[in-house]
Structure formats: structure tokens, C-alpha cells
Amino acid sequence: MPWQLGFRVAKPAPPDEGRVRELEARVADLEQSQARLAEVEERLDFNERMLASQRDAARLGEGSQ
């Protein structure tokens, strides 16, 4: 008789509903944080453009005097 390994296939454990709710809440928090970060990045980009345009305007004003 050939040598055989006996493996049992374990059934996955049923999901822990409390853990699932906790993970869903963490995902929701992460999504909210990502949305807030995207808004902050947009505001930063806007402010950088405003500062750059003010610097450019100041440089153009210096050259015409």
C-alpha cells in the first residue's frame, strides 16, 4: 500500500459579527479620512497657486518701475 498523507480540509470559521462591524466601521473611518485629506490637498494646491500668482504679479510690477 503506498504511503499517503491524511489531510483534513478545515471549514472556515463563521464570521464574527462583532469583528465584522468593527472592521466596517474602521473602513468607513478610513474612507472619511481619505476624503478629508483630498479636500485639504485641494485647498493646499489652491493656496500654492494663489501665492505663486502673487509672486509673479509682484515680479512683473518690479520690472515696470
mmCIF file as Biopython writes it, N, C-alpha, C and O atoms, coordinates in Angstrom:
data_model
#
loop_
_atom_site.group_PDB
_atom_site.id
_atom_site.type_symbol
_atom_site.label_atom_id
_atom_site.label_alt_id
_atom_site.label_comp_id
_atom_site.label_asym_id
_atom_site.label_entity_id
_atom_site.label_seq_id
_atom_site.pdbx_PDB_ins_code
_atom_site.Cartn_x
_atom_site.Cartn_y
_atom_site.Cartn_z
_atom_site.occupancy
_atom_site.B_iso_or_equiv
_atom_site.auth_seq_id
_atom_site.auth_asym_id
_atom_site.pdbx_PDB_model_num
ATOM 1   N N  . MET A ? 1  ? 0.858   -1.184  0.000   1.0 0.0 1  A 1 
ATOM 2   C CA . MET A ? 1  ? 0.000   0.000   0.000   1.0 0.0 1  A 1 
ATOM 3   C C  . MET A ? 1  ? 0.900   1.242   0.000   1.0 0.0 1  A 1 
ATOM 4   O O  . MET A ? 1  ? 1.790   1.360   0.842   1.0 0.0 1  A 1 
ATOM 5   N N  . PRO A ? 2  ? 0.672   2.170   -0.941  1.0 0.0 2  A 1 
ATOM 6   C CA . PRO A ? 2  ? 1.502   3.377   -0.996  1.0 0.0 2  A 1 
ATOM 7   C C  . PRO A ? 2  ? 1.256   4.266   0.224   1.0 0.0 2  A 1 
ATOM 8   O O  . PRO A ? 2  ? 0.190   4.276   0.839   1.0 0.0 2  A 1 
ATOM 9   N N  . TRP A ? 3  ? 2.329   5.016   0.531   1.0 0.0 3  A 1 
ATOM 10  C CA . TRP A ? 3  ? 2.260   5.916   1.676   1.0 0.0 3  A 1 
ATOM 11  C C  . TRP A ? 3  ? 1.373   7.104   1.346   1.0 0.0 3  A 1 
ATOM 12  O O  . TRP A ? 3  ? 1.533   7.684   0.272   1.0 0.0 3  A 1 
ATOM 13  N N  . GLN A ? 4  ? 0.464   7.491   2.194   1.0 0.0 4  A 1 
ATOM 14  C CA . GLN A ? 4  ? -0.448  8.612   1.959   1.0 0.0 4  A 1 
ATOM 15  C C  . GLN A ? 4  ? -0.458  9.524   3.174   1.0 0.0 4  A 1 
ATOM 16  O O  . GLN A ? 4  ? -0.380  9.086   4.321   1.0 0.0 4  A 1 
ATOM 17  N N  . LEU A ? 5  ? -0.557  10.804  2.872   1.0 0.0 5  A 1 
ATOM 18  C CA . LEU A ? 5  ? -0.725  11.775  3.951   1.0 0.0 5  A 1 
ATOM 19  C C  . LEU A ? 5  ? -2.209  12.033  4.124   1.0 0.0 5  A 1 
ATOM 20  O O  . LEU A ? 5  ? -2.941  12.213  3.151   1.0 0.0 5  A 1 
ATOM 21  N N  . GLY A ? 6  ? -2.622  12.047  5.316   1.0 0.0 6  A 1 
ATOM 22  C CA . GLY A ? 6  ? -4.036  12.339  5.562   1.0 0.0 6  A 1 
ATOM 23  C C  . GLY A ? 6  ? -4.220  13.792  5.938   1.0 0.0 6  A 1 
ATOM 24  O O  . GLY A ? 6  ? -3.832  14.219  7.025   1.0 0.0 6  A 1 
ATOM 25  N N  . PHE A ? 7  ? -4.807  14.538  5.045   1.0 0.0 7  A 1 
ATOM 26  C CA . PHE A ? 7  ? -5.089  15.951  5.310   1.0 0.0 7  A 1 
ATOM 27  C C  . PHE A ? 7  ? -6.584  16.130  5.471   1.0 0.0 7  A 1 
ATOM 28  O O  . PHE A ? 7  ? -7.386  15.561  4.730   1.0 0.0 7  A 1 
ATOM 29  N N  . ARG A ? 8  ? -6.922  16.906  6.423   1.0 0.0 8  A 1 
ATOM 30  C CA . ARG A ? 8  ? -8.333  17.255  6.594   1.0 0.0 8  A 1 
ATOM 31  C C  . ARG A ? 8  ? -8.511  18.691  6.151   1.0 0.0 8  A 1 
ATOM 32  O O  . ARG A ? 8  ? -7.707  19.561  6.487   1.0 0.0 8  A 1 
ATOM 33  N N  . VAL A ? 9  ? -9.532  18.925  5.419   1.0 0.0 9  A 1 
ATOM 34  C CA . VAL A ? 9  ? -9.827  20.287  4.979   1.0 0.0 9  A 1 
ATOM 35  C C  . VAL A ? 9  ? -10.729 20.911  6.031   1.0 0.0 9  A 1 
ATOM 36  O O  . VAL A ? 9  ? -11.852 20.467  6.270   1.0 0.0 9  A 1 
ATOM 37  N N  . ALA A ? 10 ? -10.197 21.956  6.651   1.0 0.0 10 A 1 
ATOM 38  C CA . ALA A ? 10 ? -10.955 22.632  7.708   1.0 0.0 10 A 1 
ATOM 39  C C  . ALA A ? 10 ? -11.967 23.578  7.077   1.0 0.0 10 A 1 
ATOM 40  O O  . ALA A ? 10 ? -11.672 24.291  6.118   1.0 0.0 10 A 1 
ATOM 41  N N  . LYS A ? 11 ? -13.120 23.562  7.623   1.0 0.0 11 A 1 
ATOM 42  C CA . LYS A ? 11 ? -14.143 24.506  7.169   1.0 0.0 11 A 1 
ATOM 43  C C  . LYS A ? 11 ? -13.816 25.869  7.774   1.0 0.0 11 A 1 
ATOM 44  O O  . LYS A ? 11 ? -13.419 25.957  8.936   1.0 0.0 11 A 1 
ATOM 45  N N  . PRO A ? 12 ? -13.982 26.929  6.987   1.0 0.0 12 A 1 
ATOM 46  C CA . PRO A ? 12 ? -13.713 28.256  7.562   1.0 0.0 12 A 1 
ATOM 47  C C  . PRO A ? 12 ? -14.681 28.550  8.704   1.0 0.0 12 A 1 
ATOM 48  O O  . PRO A ? 12 ? -15.847 28.155  8.688   1.0 0.0 12 A 1 
ATOM 49  N N  . ALA A ? 13 ? -14.159 29.243  9.669   1.0 0.0 13 A 1 
ATOM 50  C CA . ALA A ? 13 ? -14.995 29.612  10.814  1.0 0.0 13 A 1 
ATOM 51  C C  . ALA A ? 13 ? -16.017 30.649  10.364  1.0 0.0 13 A 1 
ATOM 52  O O  . ALA A ? 13 ? -15.730 31.478  9.500   1.0 0.0 13 A 1 
ATOM 53  N N  . PRO A ? 14 ? -17.182 30.601  10.938  1.0 0.0 14 A 1 
ATOM 54  C CA . PRO A ? 14 ? -18.179 31.627  10.582  1.0 0.0 14 A 1 
ATOM 55  C C  . PRO A ? 14 ? -17.669 33.000  11.013  1.0 0.0 14 A 1 
ATOM 56  O O  . PRO A ? 14 ? -16.972 33.120  12.021  1.0 0.0 14 A 1 
ATOM 57  N N  . PRO A ? 15 ? -18.016 34.024  10.253  1.0 0.0 15 A 1 
ATOM 58  C CA . PRO A ? 15 ? -17.512 35.359  10.605  1.0 0.0 15 A 1 
ATOM 59  C C  . PRO A ? 15 ? -18.052 35.822  11.952  1.0 0.0 15 A 1 
ATOM 60  O O  . PRO A ? 15 ? -19.215 35.597  12.290  1.0 0.0 15 A 1 
ATOM 61  N N  . ASP A ? 16 ? -17.196 36.461  12.696  1.0 0.0 16 A 1 
ATOM 62  C CA . ASP A ? 16 ? -17.575 37.036  13.982  1.0 0.0 16 A 1 
ATOM 63  C C  . ASP A ? 16 ? -18.255 38.368  13.678  1.0 0.0 16 A 1 
ATOM 64  O O  . ASP A ? 16 ? -17.613 39.315  13.222  1.0 0.0 16 A 1 
ATOM 65  N N  . GLU A ? 17 ? -19.540 38.429  13.930  1.0 0.0 17 A 1 
ATOM 66  C CA . GLU A ? 17 ? -20.318 39.624  13.556  1.0 0.0 17 A 1 
ATOM 67  C C  . GLU A ? 17 ? -19.787 40.888  14.221  1.0 0.0 17 A 1 
ATOM 68  O O  . GLU A ? 17 ? -19.786 41.955  13.608  1.0 0.0 17 A 1 
ATOM 69  N N  . GLY A ? 18 ? -19.342 40.781  15.453  1.0 0.0 18 A 1 
ATOM 70  C CA . GLY A ? 18 ? -18.792 41.961  16.137  1.0 0.0 18 A 1 
ATOM 71  C C  . GLY A ? 18 ? -17.528 42.445  15.461  1.0 0.0 18 A 1 
ATOM 72  O O  . GLY A ? 18 ? -17.319 43.647  15.298  1.0 0.0 18 A 1 
ATOM 73  N N  . ARG A ? 19 ? -16.685 41.502  15.068  1.0 0.0 19 A 1 
ATOM 74  C CA . ARG A ? 19 ? -15.437 41.853  14.383  1.0 0.0 19 A 1 
ATOM 75  C C  . ARG A ? 19 ? -15.735 42.453  13.016  1.0 0.0 19 A 1 
ATOM 76  O O  . ARG A ? 19 ? -15.079 43.408  12.598  1.0 0.0 19 A 1 
ATOM 77  N N  . VAL A ? 20 ? -16.721 41.897  12.319  1.0 0.0 20 A 1 
ATOM 78  C CA . VAL A ? 20 ? -17.107 42.421  11.007  1.0 0.0 20 A 1 
ATOM 79  C C  . VAL A ? 20 ? -17.587 43.861  11.143  1.0 0.0 20 A 1 
ATOM 80  O O  . VAL A ? 20 ? -17.195 44.721  10.354  1.0 0.0 20 A 1 
ATOM 81  N N  . ARG A ? 21 ? -18.426 44.130  12.132  1.0 0.0 21 A 1 
ATOM 82  C CA . ARG A ? 21 ? -18.919 45.504  12.349  1.0 0.0 21 A 1 
ATOM 83  C C  . ARG A ? 21 ? -17.762 46.447  12.674  1.0 0.0 21 A 1 
ATOM 84  O O  . ARG A ? 21 ? -17.720 47.580  12.195  1.0 0.0 21 A 1 
ATOM 85  N N  . GLU A ? 22 ? -16.819 45.966  13.499  1.0 0.0 22 A 1 
ATOM 86  C CA . GLU A ? 22 ? -15.663 46.787  13.857  1.0 0.0 22 A 1 
ATOM 87  C C  . GLU A ? 22 ? -14.835 47.122  12.610  1.0 0.0 22 A 1 
ATOM 88  O O  . GLU A ? 22 ? -14.431 48.269  12.419  1.0 0.0 22 A 1 
ATOM 89  N N  . LEU A ? 23 ? -14.589 46.129  11.776  1.0 0.0 23 A 1 
ATOM 90  C CA . LEU A ? 23 ? -13.802 46.363  10.561  1.0 0.0 23 A 1 
ATOM 91  C C  . LEU A ? 23 ? -14.535 47.278  9.587   1.0 0.0 23 A 1 
ATOM 92  O O  . LEU A ? 23 ? -13.915 48.120  8.938   1.0 0.0 23 A 1 
ATOM 93  N N  . GLU A ? 24 ? -15.847 47.117  9.482   1.0 0.0 24 A 1 
ATOM 94  C CA . GLU A ? 24 ? -16.628 48.002  8.610   1.0 0.0 24 A 1 
ATOM 95  C C  . GLU A ? 24 ? -16.554 49.442  9.101   1.0 0.0 24 A 1 
ATOM 96  O O  . GLU A ? 24 ? -16.453 50.370  8.298   1.0 0.0 24 A 1 
ATOM 97  N N  . ALA A ? 25 ? -16.603 49.631  10.411  1.0 0.0 25 A 1 
ATOM 98  C CA . ALA A ? 25 ? -16.505 50.975  10.980  1.0 0.0 25 A 1 
ATOM 99  C C  . ALA A ? 25 ? -15.122 51.564  10.712  1.0 0.0 25 A 1 
ATOM 100 O O  . ALA A ? 25 ? -14.997 52.751  10.412  1.0 0.0 25 A 1 
ATOM 101 N N  . ARG A ? 26 ? -14.088 50.737  10.821  1.0 0.0 26 A 1 
ATOM 102 C CA . ARG A ? 26 ? -12.730 51.230  10.555  1.0 0.0 26 A 1 
ATOM 103 C C  . ARG A ? 26 ? -12.560 51.605  9.089   1.0 0.0 26 A 1 
ATOM 104 O O  . ARG A ? 26 ? -11.899 52.593  8.772   1.0 0.0 26 A 1 
ATOM 105 N N  . VAL A ? 27 ? -13.152 50.824  8.200   1.0 0.0 27 A 1 
ATOM 106 C CA . VAL A ? 27 ? -13.088 51.144  6.775   1.0 0.0 27 A 1 
ATOM 107 C C  . VAL A ? 27 ? -13.820 52.463  6.508   1.0 0.0 27 A 1 
ATOM 108 O O  . VAL A ? 27 ? -13.337 53.302  5.748   1.0 0.0 27 A 1 
ATOM 109 N N  . ALA A ? 28 ? -14.968 52.638  7.128   1.0 0.0 28 A 1 
ATOM 110 C CA . ALA A ? 28 ? -15.715 53.884  6.953   1.0 0.0 28 A 1 
ATOM 111 C C  . ALA A ? 28 ? -14.900 55.075  7.458   1.0 0.0 28 A 1 
ATOM 112 O O  . ALA A ? 28 ? -14.883 56.126  6.817   1.0 0.0 28 A 1 
ATOM 113 N N  . ASP A ? 29 ? -14.229 54.921  8.596   1.0 0.0 29 A 1 
ATOM 114 C CA . ASP A ? 29 ? -13.381 55.991  9.126   1.0 0.0 29 A 1 
ATOM 115 C C  . ASP A ? 29 ? -12.232 56.299  8.169   1.0 0.0 29 A 1 
ATOM 116 O O  . ASP A ? 29 ? -11.903 57.462  7.936   1.0 0.0 29 A 1 
ATOM 117 N N  . LEU A ? 30 ? -11.630 55.257  7.622   1.0 0.0 30 A 1 
ATOM 118 C CA . LEU A ? 30 ? -10.540 55.466  6.666   1.0 0.0 30 A 1 
ATOM 119 C C  . LEU A ? 30 ? -11.035 56.202  5.422   1.0 0.0 30 A 1 
ATOM 120 O O  . LEU A ? 30 ? -10.366 57.109  4.927   1.0 0.0 30 A 1 
ATOM 121 N N  . GLU A ? 31 ? -12.191 55.816  4.924   1.0 0.0 31 A 1 
ATOM 122 C CA . GLU A ? 31 ? -12.744 56.483  3.747   1.0 0.0 31 A 1 
ATOM 123 C C  . GLU A ? 31 ? -13.022 57.946  4.036   1.0 0.0 31 A 1 
ATOM 124 O O  . GLU A ? 31 ? -12.767 58.807  3.194   1.0 0.0 31 A 1 
ATOM 125 N N  . GLN A ? 32 ? -13.548 58.237  5.232   1.0 0.0 32 A 1 
ATOM 126 C CA . GLN A ? 32 ? -13.811 59.618  5.615   1.0 0.0 32 A 1 
ATOM 127 C C  . GLN A ? 32 ? -12.501 60.391  5.724   1.0 0.0 32 A 1 
ATOM 128 O O  . GLN A ? 32 ? -12.416 61.536  5.280   1.0 0.0 32 A 1 
ATOM 129 N N  . SER A ? 33 ? -11.488 59.775  6.306   1.0 0.0 33 A 1 
ATOM 130 C CA . SER A ? 33 ? -10.185 60.436  6.429   1.0 0.0 33 A 1 
ATOM 131 C C  . SER A ? 33 ? -9.576  60.700  5.060   1.0 0.0 33 A 1 
ATOM 132 O O  . SER A ? 33 ? -8.967  61.749  4.845   1.0 0.0 33 A 1 
ATOM 133 N N  . GLN A ? 34 ? -9.732  59.770  4.142   1.0 0.0 34 A 1 
ATOM 134 C CA . GLN A ? 34 ? -9.207  59.963  2.790   1.0 0.0 34 A 1 
ATOM 135 C C  . GLN A ? 34 ? -9.925  61.113  2.097   1.0 0.0 34 A 1 
ATOM 136 O O  . GLN A ? 34 ? -9.295  61.892  1.382   1.0 0.0 34 A 1 
ATOM 137 N N  . ALA A ? 35 ? -11.225 61.229  2.298   1.0 0.0 35 A 1 
ATOM 138 C CA . ALA A ? 35 ? -11.978 62.329  1.708   1.0 0.0 35 A 1 
ATOM 139 C C  . ALA A ? 35 ? -11.518 63.669  2.289   1.0 0.0 35 A 1 
ATOM 140 O O  . ALA A ? 35 ? -11.363 64.649  1.561   1.0 0.0 35 A 1 
ATOM 141 N N  . ARG A ? 36 ? -11.304 63.700  3.596   1.0 0.0 36 A 1 
ATOM 142 C CA . ARG A ? 36 ? -10.832 64.932  4.238   1.0 0.0 36 A 1 
ATOM 143 C C  . ARG A ? 36 ? -9.436  65.299  3.745   1.0 0.0 36 A 1 
ATOM 144 O O  . ARG A ? 36 ? -9.146  66.470  3.500   1.0 0.0 36 A 1 
ATOM 145 N N  . LEU A ? 37 ? -8.581  64.301  3.604   1.0 0.0 37 A 1 
ATOM 146 C CA . LEU A ? 37 ? -7.231  64.547  3.106   1.0 0.0 37 A 1 
ATOM 147 C C  . LEU A ? 37 ? -7.271  65.088  1.682   1.0 0.0 37 A 1 
ATOM 148 O O  . LEU A ? 37 ? -6.517  66.002  1.346   1.0 0.0 37 A 1 
ATOM 149 N N  . ALA A ? 38 ? -8.137  64.538  0.848   1.0 0.0 38 A 1 
ATOM 150 C CA . ALA A ? 38 ? -8.261  65.022  -0.527  1.0 0.0 38 A 1 
ATOM 151 C C  . ALA A ? 38 ? -8.701  66.490  -0.533  1.0 0.0 38 A 1 
ATOM 152 O O  . ALA A ? 38 ? -8.211  67.279  -1.341  1.0 0.0 38 A 1 
ATOM 153 N N  . GLU A ? 39 ? -9.619  66.857  0.361   1.0 0.0 39 A 1 
ATOM 154 C CA . GLU A ? 39 ? -10.065 68.248  0.451   1.0 0.0 39 A 1 
ATOM 155 C C  . GLU A ? 39 ? -8.924  69.158  0.894   1.0 0.0 39 A 1 
ATOM 156 O O  . GLU A ? 39 ? -8.755  70.251  0.353   1.0 0.0 39 A 1 
ATOM 157 N N  . VAL A ? 40 ? -8.146  68.716  1.870   1.0 0.0 40 A 1 
ATOM 158 C CA . VAL A ? 40 ? -7.006  69.506  2.340   1.0 0.0 40 A 1 
ATOM 159 C C  . VAL A ? 40 ? -5.981  69.674  1.219   1.0 0.0 40 A 1 
ATOM 160 O O  . VAL A ? 40 ? -5.411  70.751  1.048   1.0 0.0 40 A 1 
ATOM 161 N N  . GLU A ? 41 ? -5.750  68.605  0.458   1.0 0.0 41 A 1 
ATOM 162 C CA . GLU A ? 41 ? -4.807  68.696  -0.660  1.0 0.0 41 A 1 
ATOM 163 C C  . GLU A ? 41 ? -5.289  69.708  -1.700  1.0 0.0 41 A 1 
ATOM 164 O O  . GLU A ? 41 ? -4.490  70.470  -2.245  1.0 0.0 41 A 1 
ATOM 165 N N  . GLU A ? 42 ? -6.586  69.714  -1.973  1.0 0.0 42 A 1 
ATOM 166 C CA . GLU A ? 42 ? -7.137  70.680  -2.923  1.0 0.0 42 A 1 
ATOM 167 C C  . GLU A ? 42 ? -6.945  72.110  -2.413  1.0 0.0 42 A 1 
ATOM 168 O O  . GLU A ? 42 ? -6.582  73.006  -3.176  1.0 0.0 42 A 1 
ATOM 169 N N  . ARG A ? 43 ? -7.191  72.311  -1.126  1.0 0.0 43 A 1 
ATOM 170 C CA . ARG A ? 43 ? -7.011  73.650  -0.558  1.0 0.0 43 A 1 
ATOM 171 C C  . ARG A ? 43 ? -5.546  74.078  -0.600  1.0 0.0 43 A 1 
ATOM 172 O O  . ARG A ? 43 ? -5.240  75.235  -0.887  1.0 0.0 43 A 1 
ATOM 173 N N  . LEU A ? 44 ? -4.654  73.153  -0.316  1.0 0.0 44 A 1 
ATOM 174 C CA . LEU A ? 44 ? -3.229  73.454  -0.374  1.0 0.0 44 A 1 
ATOM 175 C C  . LEU A ? 44 ? -2.820  73.822  -1.801  1.0 0.0 44 A 1 
ATOM 176 O O  . LEU A ? 44 ? -2.098  74.798  -2.004  1.0 0.0 44 A 1 
ATOM 177 N N  . ASP A ? 45 ? -3.270  73.056  -2.778  1.0 0.0 45 A 1 
ATOM 178 C CA . ASP A ? 45 ? -2.964  73.367  -4.179  1.0 0.0 45 A 1 
ATOM 179 C C  . ASP A ? 45 ? -3.466  74.760  -4.550  1.0 0.0 45 A 1 
ATOM 180 O O  . ASP A ? 45 ? -2.761  75.525  -5.208  1.0 0.0 45 A 1 
ATOM 181 N N  . PHE A ? 46 ? -4.687  75.085  -4.125  1.0 0.0 46 A 1 
ATOM 182 C CA . PHE A ? 46 ? -5.252  76.399  -4.415  1.0 0.0 46 A 1 
ATOM 183 C C  . PHE A ? 46 ? -4.388  77.504  -3.810  1.0 0.0 46 A 1 
ATOM 184 O O  . PHE A ? 46 ? -4.072  78.490  -4.474  1.0 0.0 46 A 1 
ATOM 185 N N  . ASN A ? 47 ? -4.010  77.327  -2.537  1.0 0.0 47 A 1 
ATOM 186 C CA . ASN A ? 47 ? -3.190  78.348  -1.868  1.0 0.0 47 A 1 
ATOM 187 C C  . ASN A ? 47 ? -1.819  78.486  -2.512  1.0 0.0 47 A 1 
ATOM 188 O O  . ASN A ? 47 ? -1.293  79.592  -2.634  1.0 0.0 47 A 1 
ATOM 189 N N  . GLU A ? 48 ? -1.240  77.360  -2.925  1.0 0.0 48 A 1 
ATOM 190 C CA . GLU A ? 48 ? 0.055   77.434  -3.608  1.0 0.0 48 A 1 
ATOM 191 C C  . GLU A ? 48 ? -0.070  78.214  -4.915  1.0 0.0 48 A 1 
ATOM 192 O O  . GLU A ? 48 ? 0.805   79.012  -5.251  1.0 0.0 48 A 1 
ATOM 193 N N  . ARG A ? 49 ? -1.154  77.985  -5.648  1.0 0.0 49 A 1 
ATOM 194 C CA . ARG A ? 49 ? -1.359  78.729  -6.902  1.0 0.0 49 A 1 
ATOM 195 C C  . ARG A ? 49 ? -1.561  80.219  -6.632  1.0 0.0 49 A 1 
ATOM 196 O O  . ARG A ? 49 ? -1.066  81.064  -7.377  1.0 0.0 49 A 1 
ATOM 197 N N  . MET A ? 50 ? -2.293  80.533  -5.563  1.0 0.0 50 A 1 
ATOM 198 C CA . MET A ? 50 ? -2.518  81.946  -5.216  1.0 0.0 50 A 1 
ATOM 199 C C  . MET A ? 50 ? -1.199  82.630  -4.857  1.0 0.0 50 A 1 
ATOM 200 O O  . MET A ? 50 ? -0.928  83.743  -5.307  1.0 0.0 50 A 1 
ATOM 201 N N  . LEU A ? 51 ? -0.392  81.967  -4.056  1.0 0.0 51 A 1 
ATOM 202 C CA . LEU A ? 51 ? 0.899   82.545  -3.680  1.0 0.0 51 A 1 
ATOM 203 C C  . LEU A ? 51 ? 1.804   82.718  -4.899  1.0 0.0 51 A 1 
ATOM 204 O O  . LEU A ? 51 ? 2.479   83.738  -5.033  1.0 0.0 51 A 1 
ATOM 205 N N  . ALA A ? 52 ? 1.816   81.742  -5.768  1.0 0.0 52 A 1 
ATOM 206 C CA . ALA A ? 52 ? 2.645   81.827  -6.966  1.0 0.0 52 A 1 
ATOM 207 C C  . ALA A ? 52 ? 2.180   82.975  -7.859  1.0 0.0 52 A 1 
ATOM 208 O O  . ALA A ? 52 ? 3.005   83.694  -8.422  1.0 0.0 52 A 1 
ATOM 209 N N  . SER A ? 53 ? 0.867   83.153  -7.994  1.0 0.0 53 A 1 
ATOM 210 C CA . SER A ? 53 ? 0.375   84.233  -8.849  1.0 0.0 53 A 1 
ATOM 211 C C  . SER A ? 53 ? 0.687   85.599  -8.224  1.0 0.0 53 A 1 
ATOM 212 O O  . SER A ? 53 ? 0.959   86.560  -8.944  1.0 0.0 53 A 1 
ATOM 213 N N  . GLN A ? 54 ? 0.650   85.690  -6.892  1.0 0.0 54 A 1 
ATOM 214 C CA . GLN A ? 54 ? 1.005   86.944  -6.233  1.0 0.0 54 A 1 
ATOM 215 C C  . GLN A ? 54 ? 2.489   87.250  -6.419  1.0 0.0 54 A 1 
ATOM 216 O O  . GLN A ? 54 ? 2.859   88.401  -6.655  1.0 0.0 54 A 1 
ATOM 217 N N  . ARG A ? 55 ? 3.335   86.239  -6.316  1.0 0.0 55 A 1 
ATOM 218 C CA . ARG A ? 55 ? 4.773   86.437  -6.537  1.0 0.0 55 A 1 
ATOM 219 C C  . ARG A ? 55 ? 5.028   86.876  -7.970  1.0 0.0 55 A 1 
ATOM 220 O O  . ARG A ? 55 ? 5.819   87.786  -8.218  1.0 0.0 55 A 1 
ATOM 221 N N  . ASP A ? 56 ? 4.350   86.220  -8.916  1.0 0.0 56 A 1 
ATOM 222 C CA . ASP A ? 56 ? 4.525   86.585  -10.319 1.0 0.0 56 A 1 
ATOM 223 C C  . ASP A ? 56 ? 4.080   88.019  -10.564 1.0 0.0 56 A 1 
ATOM 224 O O  . ASP A ? 56 ? 4.740   88.765  -11.288 1.0 0.0 56 A 1 
ATOM 225 N N  . ALA A ? 57 ? 2.965   88.402  -9.961  1.0 0.0 57 A 1 
ATOM 226 C CA . ALA A ? 57 ? 2.460   89.768  -10.136 1.0 0.0 57 A 1 
ATOM 227 C C  . ALA A ? 57 ? 3.452   90.769  -9.522  1.0 0.0 57 A 1 
ATOM 228 O O  . ALA A ? 57 ? 3.681   91.837  -10.088 1.0 0.0 57 A 1 
ATOM 229 N N  . ALA A ? 58 ? 4.031   90.429  -8.380  1.0 0.0 58 A 1 
ATOM 230 C CA . ALA A ? 58 ? 4.987   91.320  -7.733  1.0 0.0 58 A 1 
ATOM 231 C C  . ALA A ? 58 ? 6.235   91.463  -8.589  1.0 0.0 58 A 1 
ATOM 232 O O  . ALA A ? 58 ? 6.777   92.561  -8.717  1.0 0.0 58 A 1 
ATOM 233 N N  . ARG A ? 59 ? 6.691   90.374  -9.172  1.0 0.0 59 A 1 
ATOM 234 C CA . ARG A ? 59 ? 7.875   90.440  -10.042 1.0 0.0 59 A 1 
ATOM 235 C C  . ARG A ? 59 ? 7.608   91.275  -11.276 1.0 0.0 59 A 1 
ATOM 236 O O  . ARG A ? 59 ? 8.451   92.067  -11.699 1.0 0.0 59 A 1 
ATOM 237 N N  . LEU A ? 60 ? 6.438   91.096  -11.848 1.0 0.0 60 A 1 
ATOM 238 C CA . LEU A ? 60 ? 6.115   91.909  -13.032 1.0 0.0 60 A 1 
ATOM 239 C C  . LEU A ? 60 ? 6.018   93.370  -12.674 1.0 0.0 60 A 1 
ATOM 240 O O  . LEU A ? 60 ? 6.402   94.226  -13.470 1.0 0.0 60 A 1 
ATOM 241 N N  . GLY A ? 61 ? 5.514   93.678  -11.493 1.0 0.0 61 A 1 
ATOM 242 C CA . GLY A ? 61 ? 5.403   95.066  -11.042 1.0 0.0 61 A 1 
ATOM 243 C C  . GLY A ? 61 ? 6.772   95.689  -10.797 1.0 0.0 61 A 1 
ATOM 244 O O  . GLY A ? 61 ? 6.960   96.881  -11.042 1.0 0.0 61 A 1 
ATOM 245 N N  . GLU A ? 62 ? 7.735   94.894  -10.313 1.0 0.0 62 A 1 
ATOM 246 C CA . GLU A ? 62 ? 9.074   95.420  -10.055 1.0 0.0 62 A 1 
ATOM 247 C C  . GLU A ? 62 ? 9.776   95.768  -11.361 1.0 0.0 62 A 1 
ATOM 248 O O  . GLU A ? 62 ? 10.519  96.749  -11.409 1.0 0.0 62 A 1 
ATOM 249 N N  . GLY A ? 63 ? 9.570   95.019  -12.383 1.0 0.0 63 A 1 
ATOM 250 C CA . GLY A ? 63 ? 10.252  95.245  -13.654 1.0 0.0 63 A 1 
ATOM 251 C C  . GLY A ? 63 ? 9.735   96.462  -14.396 1.0 0.0 63 A 1 
ATOM 252 O O  . GLY A ? 63 ? 10.458  97.022  -15.221 1.0 0.0 63 A 1 
ATOM 253 N N  . SER A ? 64 ? 8.526   96.885  -14.136 1.0 0.0 64 A 1 
ATOM 254 C CA . SER A ? 64 ? 7.950   98.011  -14.889 1.0 0.0 64 A 1 
ATOM 255 C C  . SER A ? 64 ? 8.261   99.357  -14.243 1.0 0.0 64 A 1 
ATOM 256 O O  . SER A ? 64 ? 7.945   100.397 -14.821 1.0 0.0 64 A 1 
ATOM 257 N N  . GLN A ? 65 ? 8.866   99.365  -13.072 1.0 0.0 65 A 1 
ATOM 258 C CA . GLN A ? 65 ? 9.120   100.655 -12.398 1.0 0.0 65 A 1 
ATOM 259 C C  . GLN A ? 65 ? 10.426  101.253 -12.809 1.0 0.0 65 A 1 
ATOM 260 O O  . GLN A ? 65 ? 10.787  102.331 -12.336 1.0 0.0 65 A 1 
#
